[in-house]
Each structure stands twice: as C-alpha cells, then as structure tokens.
Amino acid sequence: MRTFTDSYLNWVKTNTVETHLSNGWTEIATPFMDRHNDGLVIFAKEDRGEVTLSDDGYIIRDMELYDMSVGRRMKVIQNFFRGYGVTVTDDKELQIKTTMQSYPVKQHLLLQAMMSASDMFVPSTQKKGMIFLDEVVHFFEKNDIFYTPDAQFQGKSGYIHKVDFIIPKGKKNPERFVYAINAPRKSNVTAVLFMWEDIQKNRAVKNKMFAMLNDEKNIAEDAIEAFANYEATPVHWSKRNDYIPDLMIA
C-alpha cells in the first residue's frame, strides 16, 4: 500500500531540479516554500570527498529584511540552527559540511532548518519581539508542562528529523511530540506530517503528536484535515488552554 511517506518522497524527487554551475557548485531547487511562497534553493560543492551545503546567505538576509535585529539575536539564531547541525558562518550563510555518504541526511537537515527558520523567525504581533517558538515555551513553563526541546530521531527513510519538543510519558498519557508552526501552509504541514510518520515507522513505541498552530491569520481547512487524517492533533493557539490536560505528565 502506498503511504504518505512514499508519496512525499516521490513528490520531493519529482520536483527537485539540479543545475551544475560554472564555479563548481550545484544549485538545487526544491519544492519546499519559504514564507513568501518562493521555492527554497540550496547549493552543494564536493571537494576531495568533503561536501559543503549552503543556503548562500538567503535565510539570514530575509530575516534582516524583516528587521529581526539579527545582530542582537545572533546567539539565539545560532543556537536554533545548531539544533539541526547547521553552522552560521561569518558571512551569515547556513552551512553543513559532510561526506558523500551522509549527504542526503544532511541536505534534509539543512532544508528542515531553512523551512523552520523561514516559518518561525517572524516576530509575533501579539507579543512584540517574541517569535512563536518563544510563546510556546512560555506557555509550557507557565502551566508546568515539562518538556525536552530540540530532540532528534531517525526515521525509517534514514533521514534524521528534529522535533521541537518532547513531553515525557505519564501514567495516563503516552510520550508526546510537539511541533510549533507559526504560519501553517501546505508545504510546512506536509513536511511535519512526513517527519511524524517516518519517525513512527521506525519506533516500537507509539506516540501522540500535537501541532501548535499560530492562528493569528486564518488557517486553511485542508491543513487541519491533513493532521486529522494522520492521527495528529492540531492545536489552534487561541484555544491552547483547552489542551493543557493532554500535555501534562499525568
């Protein structure tokens, strides 16, 4: 039976285009969208067995256009990307250095980091200066919801996936995976569902998944339905208090 994971991987393969440039780099145009609905592009170069992957500075430049005070928040930004194994260079490029053998996994992590940053690093209009991830952390801590941030798991596909928060198993509730999505749209919802299903296929113990959705703007109905179809719980941020019992260690 064809699964969501199969469909997702086929979609990625079909819609990824490589162009070999004269400077020795390869441009890789992907079907993943940033917050402007532009396709994300990464660059790869192999030299003596070492592969360098880069976003050519796109993500940090985009943050600066949004007046994100990048210089002041650079430590926060660096720590955010470090969770994906991504380095922010002095030229403000996102980079990963790897081998040809590990290249597919590292490319996936770089794209995860770019998508997540493009989604997350937009200041919330509700609390000036805070990003949505900050608000989720504040909500957890205010309500004594214990969590571990930035966990990584290997999926059945072999890809490594980052999970925003893990809430431990309790007597009644199983272990819970929590993702924070600042701007729910088809591309990032699809990516989260792929990661969730891929991880579940590789684990003997089943978990629950909650997606914290910033609903300052209307969320497309098909995005909500997609979560329900994969036994994941979409949580509208405006109704987050309704889910406190489901998130507690109990």
Backbone hydrogen bonds, N-H to C=O, Kabsch-Sander energy under -0.5 kcal/mol:
donor,donor_aa,acceptor,acceptor_aa,energy
7,S,3,T,-2.3
8,Y,4,F,-2.6
9,L,5,T,-2.6
10,N,6,D,-2.2
11,W,7,S,-2.3
12,V,8,Y,-2.4
13,K,9,L,-2.3
14,T,10,N,-2.6
15,N,11,W,-1.7
16,T,13,K,-0.9
17,V,29,A,-2.5
19,T,27,E,-2.6
21,L,19,T,-0.6
21,L,25,W,-2.8
24,G,21,L,-1.5
26,T,44,A,-2.8
27,E,19,T,-3.0
28,I,42,I,-3.2
29,A,17,V,-2.9
29,A,27,E,-0.6
30,T,28,I,-0.5
30,T,40,L,-2.3
34,D,38,D,-2.3
37,N,34,D,-1.9
40,L,32,F,-3.3
42,I,28,I,-2.2
43,F,54,S,-2.8
44,A,26,T,-2.2
45,K,52,T,-1.8
47,D,50,E,-3.0
50,E,47,D,-1.8
51,V,98,T,-3.4
52,T,45,K,-2.9
53,L,51,V,-0.5
53,L,96,I,-3.0
54,S,43,F,-2.4
55,D,94,L,-1.4
58,Y,55,D,-1.6
61,R,57,G,-2.0
62,D,58,Y,-2.2
63,M,59,I,-2.0
64,E,60,I,-2.3
65,L,61,R,-1.8
66,Y,62,D,-1.1
66,Y,63,M,-0.6
67,D,64,E,-1.6
68,M,63,M,-1.5
73,R,69,S,-1.8
74,M,71,G,-0.9
77,I,73,R,-2.6
78,Q,74,M,-3.2
79,N,75,K,-2.3
80,F,76,V,-2.1
81,F,77,I,-2.2
82,R,78,Q,-2.2
83,G,79,N,-1.1
83,G,80,F,-0.5
84,Y,81,F,-1.9
85,G,82,R,-1.6
86,V,81,F,-2.2
87,T,95,Q,-2.8
89,T,87,T,-0.7
89,T,93,E,-2.6
92,K,89,T,-2.0
95,Q,87,T,-2.6
95,Q,93,E,-0.6
96,I,53,L,-1.9
98,T,51,V,-2.8
100,M,49,G,-0.6
103,Y,99,T,-0.9
106,K,102,S,-2.2
107,Q,103,Y,-2.7
108,H,104,P,-1.9
109,L,105,V,-1.9
110,L,106,K,-2.4
111,L,107,Q,-2.3
112,Q,108,H,-2.4
113,A,109,L,-2.5
114,M,110,L,-2.4
115,M,111,L,-2.7
116,S,112,Q,-2.8
117,A,113,A,-2.5
118,S,114,M,-2.5
119,D,115,M,-1.9
120,M,116,S,-3.0
121,F,117,A,-2.5
122,V,120,M,-2.3
124,S,130,M,-3.8
130,M,127,K,-2.2
132,F,120,M,-0.7
134,D,131,I,-0.6
135,E,131,I,-1.5
136,V,132,F,-2.0
137,V,133,L,-2.1
138,H,134,D,-2.5
139,F,135,E,-2.3
140,F,136,V,-2.4
141,E,137,V,-2.6
142,K,138,H,-2.5
143,N,139,F,-1.5
144,D,141,E,-1.1
145,I,140,F,-3.1
146,F,144,D,-0.8
148,T,166,I,-2.3
150,D,164,D,-1.9
151,A,163,V,-1.6
153,F,161,H,-2.5
155,G,159,Y,-3.0
156,K,198,D,-1.9
158,G,155,G,-1.7
161,H,153,F,-3.4
163,V,151,A,-3.4
165,F,178,V,-1.8
166,I,148,T,-2.4
167,I,176,R,-2.7
170,G,173,N,-3.2
176,R,167,I,-2.6
177,F,208,K,-3.0
178,V,165,F,-2.7
179,Y,210,F,-2.4
181,I,179,Y,-0.5
181,I,212,M,-3.1
182,N,180,A,-0.5
189,V,185,R,-2.5
190,T,186,K,-2.5
191,A,187,S,-1.8
192,V,188,N,-2.1
193,L,189,V,-2.4
194,F,190,T,-2.1
195,M,191,A,-2.2
196,W,192,V,-2.6
197,E,193,L,-2.5
198,D,194,F,-2.7
199,I,195,M,-2.4
200,Q,196,W,-2.3
201,K,197,E,-1.9
202,N,198,D,-0.5
202,N,199,I,-1.4
203,R,200,Q,-1.3
208,K,175,E,-2.0
210,F,177,F,-2.9
211,A,233,T,-2.7
212,M,179,Y,-3.3
212,M,210,F,-0.6
213,L,211,A,-0.7
213,L,235,V,-3.0
214,N,181,I,-2.3
214,N,212,M,-0.6
215,D,213,L,-0.6
223,A,220,A,-0.9
224,I,220,A,-1.3
225,E,221,E,-2.4
226,A,222,D,-1.7
227,F,223,A,-1.4
228,A,224,I,-1.7
229,N,225,E,-2.2
230,Y,226,A,-0.7
230,Y,227,F,-1.1
231,E,228,A,-1.6
232,A,227,F,-2.4
233,T,209,M,-3.0
235,V,211,A,-3.2
236,H,234,P,-0.6
237,W,213,L,-2.6
239,K,236,H,-2.1
240,R,237,W,-1.5
242,D,239,K,-1.6
243,Y,240,R,-1.8
244,I,241,N,-1.1
246,D,243,Y,-0.6
247,L,243,Y,-1.1
247,L,244,I,-1.1
248,M,244,I,-1.2
250,A,248,M,-1.3
